[in-house]
Amino acid sequence: MDVRARYASVLERLDKAVSAAGRRREEVTLVAVSKLHPAEDVAAVAAAGQLDFGENYVQEALQKRQDLAGNPACANIRWHMIGHVQSRKAPQVAGAFALVHTLDSRKLADGLEKRLAALDARQAVLFEINVGAEPQKSGIMAEDLPELADYVQEHCPHLAVEGLMCLPPVFDAGEAARPYFARLRELREALRARTGLALPHLSMGMSGDFPAAVAEGATIVRIGTDIFGPRPPKV
């Protein structure tokens, strides 16, 4: 099955998941995760109508963007940063993505804010939550979210906080991930009440568990393998 056929299959499954959850299709954005896959695969999926693409590595994302700059099918791509961003790379990320899903520290917030202030630009961001409290993973612990949110509201006027993102500890495990998605939704509701922000987005769900995420209110699902096939090794 080629990349376009896999993409069509994912769209069909996403339609079914949204319908089963009693939601409208326009409520859920598909981000096609293209990390480590070649720019020509991105172009093929973009030509099939996909607008949103997610990358995990800053340099790879910027290089792909450059490689695809002259391709008419890619003119309207919205790039998402879905991987951990080191604070030293904040200047490269600030203002360069439609949405940064992985804000998880004051240091990163400060780095983004400094560059955005210089550019006189705003950057949409999500707080990444370590919902499983796993020490090996990035993301802020749930109990530290209110403090970081308050800090960003008070000190980072160029950051537009639009919601939360998570990567649950059970990987590609379907319904087993659902309690973690429910937890992220609950954290979003609590943060809404605390901050008064609309927080429209919940970025959660990947190839193996996105129907459960949609059922729990995901507005963004991040799907890579089921569209692009097995990920090549990182060199």
C-alpha positions as CSV (number, residue, x, y, z in Angstrom):
1,M,0.0,0.0,0.0
2,D,1.5,3.4,-1.0
3,V,1.4,6.5,1.1
4,R,-1.7,7.9,-0.5
5,A,-3.7,4.7,0.0
6,R,-2.6,4.6,3.7
7,Y,-3.6,8.2,4.1
8,A,-7.1,7.5,2.6
9,S,-7.5,4.6,5.0
10,V,-6.6,6.8,8.0
11,L,-9.1,9.4,6.9
12,E,-11.8,6.7,6.7
13,R,-10.9,5.4,10.2
14,L,-10.9,8.9,11.6
15,D,-14.3,9.6,10.1
16,K,-15.6,6.4,11.8
17,A,-14.0,7.3,15.1
18,V,-15.5,10.8,15.1
19,S,-19.0,9.4,14.1
20,A,-18.8,6.8,16.9
21,A,-18.0,9.5,19.4
22,G,-21.1,11.5,18.3
23,R,-18.9,14.4,17.1
24,R,-18.5,16.5,14.0
25,R,-15.6,15.8,11.7
26,E,-14.5,19.4,11.6
27,E,-13.9,19.2,15.4
28,V,-10.8,17.0,14.9
29,T,-7.7,18.0,13.0
30,L,-5.4,15.3,11.7
31,V,-1.7,16.1,12.0
32,A,0.3,13.8,9.7
33,V,3.6,13.0,11.5
34,S,6.3,13.0,8.9
35,K,9.4,12.8,11.1
36,L,12.3,10.9,9.4
37,H,10.2,10.4,6.3
38,P,11.4,12.1,3.0
39,A,10.0,15.4,1.8
40,E,8.6,13.7,-1.3
41,D,6.2,11.6,0.9
42,V,5.1,14.8,2.6
43,A,4.4,16.3,-0.9
44,A,2.4,13.2,-1.9
45,V,0.2,13.4,1.2
46,A,-0.2,17.2,0.8
47,A,-1.2,16.7,-2.9
48,A,-4.0,14.4,-1.5
49,G,-5.3,17.3,0.5
50,Q,-3.6,17.1,3.9
51,L,-2.7,20.5,5.4
52,D,-1.2,19.8,8.8
53,F,2.1,18.1,9.3
54,G,4.0,17.4,12.5
55,E,7.8,17.1,13.0
56,N,9.7,16.1,16.0
57,Y,13.2,17.6,15.2
58,V,13.7,21.3,14.6
59,Q,16.4,21.0,12.0
60,E,14.6,18.3,10.0
61,A,11.4,20.4,10.1
62,L,13.1,23.5,8.8
63,Q,15.0,21.6,6.1
64,K,11.8,19.9,4.8
65,R,10.1,23.3,4.7
66,Q,12.9,24.6,2.6
67,D,12.9,21.5,0.3
68,L,9.2,21.9,-0.3
69,A,9.1,25.6,-0.7
70,G,8.7,25.6,-4.4
71,N,6.1,22.8,-4.6
72,P,2.6,24.3,-5.2
73,A,0.9,21.3,-3.5
74,C,2.8,22.3,-0.3
75,A,2.1,26.0,-0.4
76,N,-0.6,25.9,2.3
77,I,1.0,23.4,4.7
78,R,0.6,24.2,8.4
79,W,3.7,22.9,10.3
80,H,3.4,21.6,13.9
81,M,6.3,21.1,16.3
82,I,5.4,18.0,18.2
83,G,8.8,17.0,19.6
84,H,10.6,18.2,22.7
85,V,12.2,21.6,22.1
86,Q,15.5,22.4,23.8
87,S,15.5,25.9,25.1
88,R,18.6,26.8,23.1
89,K,16.6,26.1,19.9
90,A,13.7,28.3,21.0
91,P,14.8,31.1,18.6
92,Q,14.5,28.8,15.6
93,V,11.1,27.6,16.7
94,A,9.5,30.9,17.7
95,G,7.1,32.1,15.0
96,A,8.1,29.2,12.6
97,F,5.2,26.8,13.4
98,A,1.5,27.0,13.3
99,L,1.4,25.3,16.7
100,V,4.1,24.2,19.1
101,H,2.6,21.3,21.1
102,T,5.4,20.8,23.6
103,L,5.8,23.8,25.9
104,D,6.9,22.3,29.2
105,S,9.2,24.8,31.1
106,R,9.7,28.4,32.1
107,K,13.1,28.3,30.3
108,L,11.5,27.3,27.0
109,A,8.7,29.9,27.5
110,D,11.3,32.6,28.2
111,G,13.3,31.6,25.1
112,L,10.3,31.7,22.8
113,E,9.0,34.9,24.3
114,K,12.3,36.7,23.9
115,R,12.5,35.8,20.2
116,L,8.8,36.6,19.6
117,A,9.1,40.0,21.2
118,A,12.0,40.8,18.8
119,L,9.9,39.6,15.9
120,D,6.8,41.3,17.1
121,A,5.0,38.0,16.5
122,R,2.8,35.6,18.4
123,Q,3.2,31.8,18.7
124,A,0.3,29.4,19.4
125,V,1.4,26.8,22.0
126,L,0.1,23.8,24.0
127,F,1.4,22.7,27.3
128,E,2.8,19.2,27.2
129,I,1.7,17.2,30.2
130,N,3.5,14.1,31.4
131,V,0.2,12.4,32.3
132,G,1.8,9.1,33.4
133,A,4.4,10.9,35.6
134,E,7.2,9.0,33.7
135,P,10.7,10.2,34.6
136,Q,12.1,9.4,31.2
137,K,9.6,11.5,29.3
138,S,9.5,15.2,28.7
139,G,6.4,17.2,29.6
140,I,5.4,19.0,32.8
141,M,3.9,17.1,35.7
142,A,0.2,17.7,36.2
143,E,0.7,19.3,39.6
144,D,3.1,21.8,38.2
145,L,0.8,23.0,35.4
146,P,-1.0,25.8,37.2
147,E,2.2,27.4,38.2
148,L,3.6,27.3,34.7
149,A,0.3,28.5,33.2
150,D,0.3,31.5,35.6
151,Y,3.9,32.3,34.7
152,V,3.2,32.3,31.0
153,Q,0.1,34.5,31.4
154,E,2.1,37.0,33.4
155,H,5.4,37.1,31.6
156,C,4.9,35.8,28.1
157,P,2.4,38.0,26.2
158,H,3.6,36.8,22.8
159,L,2.6,33.2,23.6
160,A,-1.0,32.2,22.9
161,V,-1.8,29.1,25.0
162,E,-4.4,27.1,23.2
163,G,-4.6,23.8,25.2
164,L,-2.8,20.7,26.3
165,M,-0.9,17.8,24.7
166,C,0.1,14.4,26.0
167,L,1.8,11.1,25.1
168,P,0.4,8.4,27.4
169,P,2.6,5.8,28.9
170,V,0.8,2.9,27.2
171,F,2.0,3.1,23.6
172,D,-0.3,2.2,20.7
173,A,-2.6,0.3,23.2
174,G,-6.0,1.4,22.1
175,E,-8.5,1.6,24.9
176,A,-5.8,1.2,27.5
177,A,-4.7,4.8,26.8
178,R,-8.2,6.1,27.4
179,P,-7.9,7.0,31.1
180,Y,-4.9,9.1,30.3
181,F,-6.8,11.0,27.6
182,A,-9.7,11.5,30.1
183,R,-7.1,12.9,32.6
184,L,-5.8,15.4,30.0
185,R,-9.4,16.6,29.4
186,E,-9.9,17.0,33.1
187,L,-6.7,19.0,33.4
188,R,-7.8,21.2,30.6
189,E,-11.2,21.9,32.3
190,A,-9.4,22.8,35.5
191,L,-7.0,25.1,33.7
192,R,-9.9,26.8,31.9
193,A,-11.5,27.6,35.2
194,R,-8.3,28.9,36.7
195,T,-7.1,31.1,33.8
196,G,-10.3,32.0,31.9
197,L,-8.6,31.0,28.7
198,A,-10.6,29.2,26.0
199,L,-8.0,26.4,25.6
200,P,-9.8,24.9,22.5
201,H,-7.3,22.1,21.8
202,L,-6.4,18.7,23.2
203,S,-3.6,17.1,21.2
204,M,-3.7,13.4,22.0
205,G,-4.0,10.1,20.1
206,M,-1.7,8.4,17.6
207,S,-1.9,5.6,15.2
208,G,-2.7,2.9,17.7
209,D,-5.1,4.8,20.0
210,F,-6.7,7.7,18.2
211,P,-10.3,6.4,18.4
212,A,-10.0,6.4,22.2
213,A,-8.6,9.9,22.1
214,V,-11.4,11.1,19.9
215,A,-13.9,9.6,22.2
216,E,-12.4,11.6,25.1
217,G,-12.4,14.9,23.2
218,A,-9.2,15.1,21.2
219,T,-9.3,18.1,18.8
220,I,-5.9,17.1,17.3
221,V,-4.7,13.6,16.6
222,R,-1.1,13.0,15.5
223,I,-0.8,10.0,13.1
224,G,2.5,9.0,11.5
225,T,3.1,5.2,11.0
226,D,-0.4,4.5,9.6
227,I,0.1,7.2,7.0
228,F,3.8,7.0,6.1
229,G,4.6,3.4,7.1
230,P,7.4,2.2,9.5
231,R,9.8,5.0,10.5
232,P,13.3,4.7,9.0
233,P,16.1,4.7,11.5
234,K,17.5,8.1,12.5
235,V,20.9,8.7,11.1
